Amino acid sequence: MQEIHHVAVLDFGSQYTQLIVRRVRELGFFAKLYSPDDLSEIGQPGAIILSGGPKSTGDPDAPDLDFEKLRSFKVPVLGVCYGMQLLNIKFGGSVKASNKREYGPAALKPTCHESLYQGVSAESQVWMSHSDTVQDIHTEAKVIATNQHGTPVSLSWPDDFYGIQFHPEVTHSHEGLSILKNFLLLAEDLQTFMIEDFKREMIEGIRERVGEKQVVCGVSGGVDSTVLAVLLQEAGVNVRAIFVDNGLLRKEESALVQANFKRMGVEIETIDAAAEFLDALAGKEDPEEKRKIIGNLFIKVFWDTVGDAEMLAQGTLYPDVIESASNEKSKASVIKTHHNRVPKILELQAEGKVLEPLAELFKDEVRELGVALGIEPDILGRHPFPGPGLAVRCPGAVDRERLEIIRECDAIFIGKLKEYGWYDKVWQAYAGLIPVKTVGVKGDERSYEWATNLRAVISEDAMTAEWVDLPAQLLRETSQDILNEVSGINRVLYDISTKPPASIEWE
Ligand code: XMP
């Protein structure tokens, strides 16, 4: 049988490393991330990519790799940014350190239109993010592209070794994907990445690990935990899915989540813990304290219900598990990692009782898997919703009255977004409460009531976000309906803050 091989991406700590993996998979090939410290762990790959990194090759603690071992794989190797500089040193060249950073767009001008640059334009934009540059290029190296000033930005060495100074994985490098594709085409017998194959492998893996045991999992109605529960169900194992209603959910959400799972044929156990959560939160104003109370209570309620678990399944995703020195994770990812690594879970993990079948997937791949599992688009297209729920959309103390007001405003806003066909175009949207009273007039009477803030953003990974330029008519009707129908609100504001510096939630 013909052997097939994956693409190994060696992580030198760049904030873009995960994106390389994702782009390779987008191109239809299977890629995995590895530490450069021990190349014996990467098996026999079909191609190797060295990522960028925040260090200078001259730093005393600069990451290194075993070059002889790297050469012994006899497969195409691509060094990106730091990766290219390291390769240049290994091939006998050197790197000029600099305190000046080149960050942003530059022109790419290939000097050779073969290999990496086959079919690539004579000049196109690429994205740079570096301070050091290569120099003393070895006689065996060839300059295969320069920037607008004639400075080498891409090299090739014998045996299919290549280097590029720019970042092909970011969308600002306009032909970056073609360059990556050209590189992968140099490799032989690469393993393809198809979500259907992946699904089949996952199901087999789950069956093998679980056997006759019962697997417990928490569901929230969000995409990750839903896909996880349906995957377990599809694998035919004995699943116990638990849904904790913390009283901080949106209008009729608990009923909707239950109906959705029923539609998918997955039985869930709903724990109504609203009173417990609201009691614990009474009068608490500090955002971190509120988060802590909610997080700890969730863990308590969940484990009180579960007791001793034979196995626990979690919807941990790839970005949650990757530890990369400079990798700035999103808040959701950090919190999820934190939640998925509480002492009780670490204990179960040590006993081999934790199952994380989605741990190799990115968020959009989880959605693709959801489609492959037959989950309806309205469920897979739900906006992200934070674990602490409406509590982070109500600065200061939360109580039933405030929550009720948020629920009503939010339902009107989301309803309008759906009516106007904007719900699927925005990444996340909601209405919150600004608990500041202002004067207004309602009917013939003076009113003294709170304001609601509408927020709609587009984002890729929640780390940055832009507010959405919604049609004025949509906003006008939303405002009118809220002011007419929601008692307690006499002012509607639209949040036009980008992240950074603002966050998506208000707390
Ligand atoms: P921020 O407000 O930090 O939010 O811009 C980024 C994304 O993370 C979600 N978020 C959370 N998700 N638990 C979660 O599961 C949390 O405590 C939490 N806080 C924020 C937020 O909704 C947005 O999608």
Residues whose N, C-alpha, C, O or C-beta is under 5 A from the ligand:
A	BS01	XMP	K331 A332 I335 P384 F385 P386 G387 P388 A462 S503 I504 E505
